[in-house]
């Protein structure tokens, strides 16, 4: 049977060890995007895993990769003219990745022209093809799904 005194002394020590590690209260703020674009930006960028006490210089080294992911996320939904300001700023208790976007006009489908090579292709893709229509915003994921 464990010694009750030894067990009772372990809890405060464990709490002290857990509280002594780096703080991770960071956040990402996206402004100027519609809901779908914001979701895609967040999905592509994820949450940088730097601790709250990470130096601004070290944080800024992550910006080129974050900017590239931001552009891929916007282009996937047809926003090829997106402009943005991306920076790490100080928050209340931790840094914040601040992303301000101006999406520009999204590419829209002008015409749907699909060449069916066999009847089996027609029956396999008929439901997917009906998801594309002139005037729809370009969505590369849907386009790739129909192509395959």
NORKA-V478293 format. One record per backbone hydrogen bond with DSSP energy under -1.0 kcal/mol. CO is the residue of the C=O (numbers start at 1). NH is the residue of the N-H. Records with the same first field share a line. If there is no record, write none. Layout:
BEGIN
CO = NH + NH
END
This chain:
BEGIN
3 = 7
4 = 8
5 = 9
6 = 10
7 = 11
9 = 13
10 = 14
11 = 15
12 = 16
13 = 17
14 = 18
15 = 19
16 = 20
23 = 52
27 = 97
29 = 99
31 = 101
34 = 38
35 = 39
36 = 40
37 = 41
38 = 42
39 = 43
40 = 44
41 = 45
42 = 46
51 = 54
55 = 59
56 = 60
59 = 62
62 = 66
63 = 67
64 = 68
65 = 69
66 = 70
67 = 71
68 = 72
69 = 73
70 = 74
71 = 75
72 = 76
74 = 79
75 = 78
76 = 140
78 = 80 + 107
83 = 102
85 = 100
87 = 98
89 = 96
94 = 91
95 = 27
96 = 89
97 = 29
98 = 87
99 = 31
100 = 85
102 = 83
107 = 138
109 = 135
118 = 122
119 = 123
120 = 124
121 = 125
122 = 126
125 = 129
126 = 130
128 = 131
129 = 132
133 = 136
136 = 109
139 = 143
140 = 144
141 = 145
142 = 146
143 = 147
144 = 148
END
